[in-house]
Amino acid sequence: MTTEEQTRRKVRWLGGLALATGGIVLAVIVMLSLRTQPQMGPDEEVFDTVDALYTAVRNRDEKQLAACEAKLTGYRDVGTLPASAADTLTAIIASARSGGWDSAARRLYDFMAAQKREGAQAKPRLEKPKKGKV
């Protein structure tokens, strides 16, 4: 086998590897985008608190963030906020506290937009945060 043939073989092999890797990456992205958000339930007080949390995160208001966190913990304790939704909100609050206000706002927006308001009167949707301008 000549050097030129060896080079072509390597290029084909690397091209196939790159194609396979790209397919795997695409599959992971699709799976992550289709992942469902946990539901926070139909309780209006919970919804209003999550709405206030969104405002606190957008305004980078640590005092309001703490107040919302305390209310949400209470809702979880009495069972009006499911544990899976509470865990998601706790992670978002932790992200904001660690300085990730922008990503926390986007995650919270996505969480709220995915809520199925069954059993409650639906409220208008929030304005989606723009990249870099939260």
Contacts in CASP RR format, 6 or more apart in sequence:
PFRMAT RR
TARGET T0000
AUTHOR 0000-0000-0000
METHOD contacts of the structure
MODEL  1
MTTEEQTRRKVRWLGGLALATGGIVLAVIVMLSLRTQPQMGPDEEVFDTV
DALYTAVRNRDEKQLAACEAKLTGYRDVGTLPASAADTLTAIIASARSGG
WDSAARRLYDFMAAQKREGAQAKPRLEKPKKGKV
1 9 0 8 1.000
36 114 0 8 1.000
37 88 0 8 1.000
37 110 0 8 1.000
37 111 0 8 1.000
37 114 0 8 1.000
37 115 0 8 1.000
38 82 0 8 1.000
38 84 0 8 1.000
38 85 0 8 1.000
38 87 0 8 1.000
38 88 0 8 1.000
39 82 0 8 1.000
39 85 0 8 1.000
39 115 0 8 1.000
39 116 0 8 1.000
40 46 0 8 1.000
40 47 0 8 1.000
40 50 0 8 1.000
40 81 0 8 1.000
40 82 0 8 1.000
40 85 0 8 1.000
40 89 0 8 1.000
40 115 0 8 1.000
41 80 0 8 1.000
41 81 0 8 1.000
41 82 0 8 1.000
41 85 0 8 1.000
41 115 0 8 1.000
41 120 0 8 1.000
42 117 0 8 1.000
42 118 0 8 1.000
42 119 0 8 1.000
42 120 0 8 1.000
43 75 0 8 1.000
43 80 0 8 1.000
43 81 0 8 1.000
43 120 0 8 1.000
44 120 0 8 1.000
44 121 0 8 1.000
45 75 0 8 1.000
45 80 0 8 1.000
46 72 0 8 1.000
46 75 0 8 1.000
46 80 0 8 1.000
46 81 0 8 1.000
47 115 0 8 1.000
47 117 0 8 1.000
47 120 0 8 1.000
47 123 0 8 1.000
49 68 0 8 1.000
49 71 0 8 1.000
49 72 0 8 1.000
49 75 0 8 1.000
50 68 0 8 1.000
50 72 0 8 1.000
50 89 0 8 1.000
50 108 0 8 1.000
50 111 0 8 1.000
50 112 0 8 1.000
51 112 0 8 1.000
51 123 0 8 1.000
51 126 0 8 1.000
52 64 0 8 1.000
52 67 0 8 1.000
52 68 0 8 1.000
53 64 0 8 1.000
53 65 0 8 1.000
53 68 0 8 1.000
53 69 0 8 1.000
53 72 0 8 1.000
53 89 0 8 1.000
53 92 0 8 1.000
53 93 0 8 1.000
53 108 0 8 1.000
54 105 0 8 1.000
54 108 0 8 1.000
54 109 0 8 1.000
54 112 0 8 1.000
54 126 0 8 1.000
55 61 0 8 1.000
55 64 0 8 1.000
56 64 0 8 1.000
56 65 0 8 1.000
56 67 0 8 1.000
56 68 0 8 1.000
57 65 0 8 1.000
57 92 0 8 1.000
57 96 0 8 1.000
57 101 0 8 1.000
57 104 0 8 1.000
57 105 0 8 1.000
57 108 0 8 1.000
58 105 0 8 1.000
58 129 0 8 1.000
58 134 0 8 1.000
60 96 0 8 1.000
60 101 0 8 1.000
62 97 0 8 1.000
65 93 0 8 1.000
65 96 0 8 1.000
65 97 0 8 1.000
68 93 0 8 1.000
69 90 0 8 1.000
69 93 0 8 1.000
72 81 0 8 1.000
72 86 0 8 1.000
72 89 0 8 1.000
72 90 0 8 1.000
73 86 0 8 1.000
74 81 0 8 1.000
75 81 0 8 1.000
75 86 0 8 1.000
76 83 0 8 1.000
76 86 0 8 1.000
81 89 0 8 1.000
85 111 0 8 1.000
88 111 0 8 1.000
89 108 0 8 1.000
89 111 0 8 1.000
91 107 0 8 1.000
92 104 0 8 1.000
92 107 0 8 1.000
92 108 0 8 1.000
92 111 0 8 1.000
93 104 0 8 1.000
95 103 0 8 1.000
95 104 0 8 1.000
95 107 0 8 1.000
96 104 0 8 1.000
96 105 0 8 1.000
101 134 0 8 1.000
102 129 0 8 1.000
102 132 0 8 1.000
102 134 0 8 1.000
105 129 0 8 1.000
105 134 0 8 1.000
106 129 0 8 1.000
106 134 0 8 1.000
109 126 0 8 1.000
109 128 0 8 1.000
109 129 0 8 1.000
112 125 0 8 1.000
112 126 0 8 1.000
113 125 0 8 1.000
113 126 0 8 1.000
113 128 0 8 1.000
117 123 0 8 1.000
END
